[in-house]
Amino acid sequence: MKKPLLFLLLFSFHLLTFSQDIDYARRIIERLSSAEFKGRGYIENGDKISADYIANEYRNLGLLPGNKKTYFQKLNISVNTLPNRVFVRIDGMELKTATDYLVESSCPSINGKYQIIKTDRSQIDTDAKLVSLVNKAGNSFILIDNRNKKNEEPELSKKIDEYLQFLKYSPEVNIKGIIIYTNEKLTWESSTTQNIRPVVIVNKELDLISLNSIEITVDAKFIQKYETQNIIGSVKGASDSDSTIVVLAHYDHLGKLGKDIYFPGANDNASGVAMILNLAKHYAENKPKYTIVFIALSGEELGLLGAKAFIDNPLIDLTKIKFLVNFDLAGTGEEGIRIVNGSIYKEKFDLISTINQQQGLLPKVDIRGAACNSDHCFFYQKGVPCFYIYTQGGIRAYHDIFDKYETLPLTEFVDYCKLMILFFDSI
């Protein structure tokens, strides 16, 4: 009877430990993606509120400060913000912000009612047509029906897209604004610049035949020099080696659009922050062989700016990094994980794959080549061996108001975390 009892106790402890991990992760994601954190952007100090929260978690876990006596590494960024009124009405019908339409994050301030000139992609496929359209528009908004692209030849489609970019951003064009009428999902971005004209993306069904006017109000504020921060802490290793393992995730997201709308960013990337904090919690309680450095980066959504600032002013010796893993989009996993740089560091990829297969953890581990699509990029360019890993499957919410805690499944989070611990312990 003793063996089954011992097995049961060990099994119960195993479940309790992982239950605590997932509970901790849920608390982190719920807080970071709540309205209190303002979308973790650069309106109403959303980034600073988030950074203080993460630094406090580092402190509670007993992590050593990464920048002398502080966890913070300061950096300056440029950012366009839309902190106050954002309002669009088309022919008297008010549109719902972030549900029916978005204004691009580079939008300048504007307030007024304007005529709409309607056209479609077939009317901007030559220089002559483009010039004619611009001359006709004058001080109006041009609405471009951008829905029917499937039958276009690839070369023509590329050309039209280039003309569209010209209409949206060129200072040579004297028009008031652009409306992109689409049937695609609304997806927002951050911007380090302010455009010369507003661009409105609408995916609500409209009666194009009777469409005549747009009323629009946007209060924009461009900040040339905004101070934000990375957050760095570490757990000292048990060995005498000066090699380090680095785990990182960006904590910033898209912030707010106007007074009332914020982008929660539960999967992107509160989930990645939850992963590095779970790993920090584990290694604070179970001393690793090598020192592990935990970095939560700002400015990713603006162009990997936090990572660039760290690389330009590193707080650790980059040549001593044994391996680095960047966690982004860690909240699903129904279809496993994908490893960027897997084909570059094939030995390490094979190690993760073998551990996963032996332990029966994730559904699959996919390999991918090099891609400069997240914070690992600047480290990789400096010769730091690294992976960027993201989960696959589950919800498709991304850069929208639906990427929220309540619908983030965290299906494979526990096994994903376990896989990474086993991987780091095997390096």
Secondary structure as UniProt FT lines:
FT   HELIX           2..32
FT   HELIX           35..40
FT   TURN            44..45
FT   HELIX           46..61
FT   STRAND          64..65
FT   TURN            68..69
FT   STRAND          72..81
FT   STRAND          86..90
FT   TURN            91..92
FT   STRAND          93..94
FT   TURN            98..100
FT   STRAND          101..103
FT   TURN            105..106
FT   STRAND          110..120
FT   HELIX           121..124
FT   HELIX           127..137
FT   STRAND          141..145
FT   TURN            150..151
FT   HELIX           154..169
FT   TURN            171..172
FT   STRAND          177..181
FT   STRAND          199..202
FT   TURN            208..210
FT   STRAND          213..218
FT   STRAND          221..235
FT   STRAND          244..250
FT   STRAND          256..257
FT   TURN            258..260
FT   STRAND          261..262
FT   HELIX           266..270
FT   HELIX           271..285
FT   STRAND          291..297
FT   HELIX           300..302
FT   HELIX           305..312
FT   HELIX           318..320
FT   STRAND          321..327
FT   TURN            334..335
FT   STRAND          337..340
FT   TURN            341..344
FT   HELIX           346..359
FT   STRAND          365..367
FT   HELIX           376..381
FT   TURN            382..383
FT   STRAND          386..391
FT   TURN            401..402
FT   HELIX           405..407
FT   TURN            411..412
FT   HELIX           413..426
//
